[in-house]
């Protein structure tokens, strides 16, 4: 999140909120990365919309 432009404090705030949601998101003790990314984006939008836009546009490079 910080590489997307969020401050350390904002990233910690988002992380704390997401940690509180994890148990409710888990199915058989597992949270899919897609779900986790969506929740991070959802919370980050409320904390820092500009960083959220950058985070949303990031795509991991595909290995050739």
C-alpha positions in Angstrom: 0.0 0.0 0.0 2.8 2.4 0.8 4.2 1.9 -2.7 0.8 3.0 -4.0 1.1 6.3 -2.1 -0.5 5.5 1.2 1.4 6.7 4.3 2.7 4.2 6.8 -0.1 5.2 9.2 -2.8 4.7 6.5 -1.4 1.3 5.6 -1.4 0.3 9.3 -5.0 1.5 9.6 -6.1 -0.5 6.6 -4.2 -3.6 7.9 -5.8 -3.4 11.3 -9.3 -3.2 9.7 -8.6 -6.1 7.4 -7.2 -8.2 10.2 -10.5 -7.7 12.0 -12.4 -9.0 8.9 -10.3 -12.1 8.2 -12.2 -14.5 10.3 -15.5 -13.6 8.6 -13.9 -13.9 5.2 -12.3 -17.3 5.7 -13.8 -20.5 4.2 -12.4 -23.5 5.9 -9.7 -21.3 7.4 -8.6 -19.9 4.0 -9.0 -16.5 2.5 -8.4 -16.2 -1.3 -6.0 -13.6 -2.4 -8.6 -12.1 -4.7 -10.9 -11.6 -1.8 -8.2 -10.1 0.3 -7.1 -7.7 -2.5 -10.8 -6.6 -2.9 -11.2 -5.9 0.8 -7.9 -4.0 1.0 -9.0 -1.9 -2.0 -12.4 -1.3 -0.4 -10.9 0.0 2.9 -8.1 1.9 1.2 -10.6 3.8 -0.9 -12.0 5.2 2.3 -8.6 6.1 3.8 -6.7 7.3 0.7 -8.6 7.3 -2.7 -5.5 8.3 -4.7 -3.4 5.4 -3.3 -6.4 3.1 -3.9 -6.5 4.1 -7.5 -2.8 3.3 -7.9 -3.2 0.1 -6.0 -6.2 -1.0 -8.2 -4.3 -0.3 -11.4 -1.2 -2.4 -10.3 -0.9 -5.7 -12.1 1.8 -8.2 -11.3 4.1 -8.8 -14.3 3.5 -12.1 -15.9 6.6 -14.3 -16.1 7.5 -15.3 -19.6 
